[in-house]
């Protein structure tokens, strides 16, 4: 059984037991994703328009962290204008526990 969820403006294909990194969520222990776009079990597929009614995916928050550093460099040629900046995107690591369809 797997589901396609939407969080943080991105879509993820998840199944029970998966560990995914999503955009940072503000939760203490349990994370509930209620924007479920598709659910498939052994012989049935449910597609949402845009979301599947009465479906949710629950998970456990493992950690919050920061990704690898990227360098943002802006410049204008021949004008002596240069700006260098670093950025580390925050993320949350979530373990998917249960996919529910009511």
C-alpha positions as CSV (number, residue, x, y, z in Angstrom):
1,X,0.0,0.0,0.0
2,X,1.3,3.5,-0.9
3,X,0.0,7.0,-1.0
4,X,1.0,10.3,-2.7
5,X,0.9,13.2,-0.2
6,X,1.5,16.9,-0.6
7,X,3.4,19.0,1.9
8,X,5.5,22.1,1.7
9,X,4.5,22.6,-2.0
10,X,6.0,19.2,-3.0
11,X,4.6,15.7,-3.6
12,X,6.0,12.5,-2.0
13,X,5.2,8.9,-2.7
14,X,5.2,7.1,0.7
15,X,4.4,3.7,2.1
16,X,4.4,2.5,5.7
17,X,7.9,2.4,7.2
18,X,9.4,5.0,4.9
19,X,11.6,7.8,6.2
20,X,11.3,11.0,4.2
21,X,12.7,14.5,4.5
22,X,10.1,17.2,4.0
23,X,10.1,21.0,4.4
24,X,10.2,21.9,8.1
25,X,7.0,21.2,9.9
26,X,6.0,22.6,13.3
27,X,5.0,19.6,15.3
28,X,6.2,18.1,18.6
29,X,6.0,14.3,18.1
30,X,3.3,13.2,15.6
31,X,2.8,14.6,12.1
32,X,-0.5,14.2,10.2
33,X,-0.6,14.8,6.5
34,X,-4.2,15.3,5.4
35,X,-3.6,16.4,1.8
36,X,-3.5,12.9,0.3
37,X,-3.7,13.0,-3.5
38,X,-3.8,9.2,-4.2
39,X,-4.0,5.9,-2.3
40,X,-3.3,2.5,-3.7
41,X,-3.7,-0.8,-1.9
42,X,-3.5,-4.4,-3.3
43,X,-6.3,-4.1,-5.8
44,X,-7.9,-0.6,-5.4
45,X,-6.7,2.8,-6.5
46,X,-8.4,6.0,-5.2
47,X,-7.6,9.3,-6.8
48,X,-8.5,12.6,-5.3
49,X,-10.1,15.6,-6.9
50,X,-7.7,17.2,-5.7
51,X,-7.5,15.2,-2.4
52,X,-8.9,11.9,-1.3
53,X,-11.8,12.4,1.2
54,X,-11.3,10.9,4.7
55,X,-7.7,9.8,4.0
56,X,-4.7,10.8,6.1
57,X,-1.2,9.7,6.6
58,X,0.4,9.8,10.1
59,X,4.1,9.8,10.9
60,X,6.6,10.3,13.7
61,X,8.9,13.3,13.7
62,X,12.5,11.9,14.0
63,X,14.5,15.2,13.8
64,X,14.6,18.7,12.6
65,X,17.8,19.7,10.8
66,X,19.4,21.8,8.1
67,X,20.5,20.6,4.6
68,X,23.8,21.2,2.9
69,X,25.0,24.7,2.4
70,X,24.5,26.3,-1.0
71,X,26.3,29.5,-2.2
72,X,24.2,32.3,-3.7
73,X,26.5,34.7,-5.7
74,X,25.1,37.8,-7.4
75,X,27.3,40.1,-9.5
76,X,27.0,42.7,-12.2
77,X,29.8,42.7,-14.7
78,X,32.1,45.8,-15.0
79,X,30.3,47.6,-12.1
80,X,32.3,46.2,-9.1
81,X,29.1,44.7,-7.5
82,X,29.4,41.3,-5.9
83,X,27.4,39.7,-3.1
84,X,28.1,36.3,-1.7
85,X,25.6,34.6,0.6
86,X,25.2,31.1,2.0
87,X,21.9,29.2,2.7
88,X,21.0,26.0,4.5
89,X,17.4,24.9,4.0
90,X,15.6,23.6,7.2
91,X,14.0,20.1,6.9
92,X,12.1,17.6,9.1
93,X,12.8,13.9,8.9
94,X,9.6,11.9,9.3
95,X,9.0,8.2,9.6
96,X,5.6,7.1,8.0
97,X,3.6,5.0,10.5
98,X,0.1,4.6,9.1
99,X,-1.9,5.2,5.9
100,X,-5.7,5.5,6.8
101,X,-8.7,5.5,4.5
102,X,-12.1,5.9,6.2
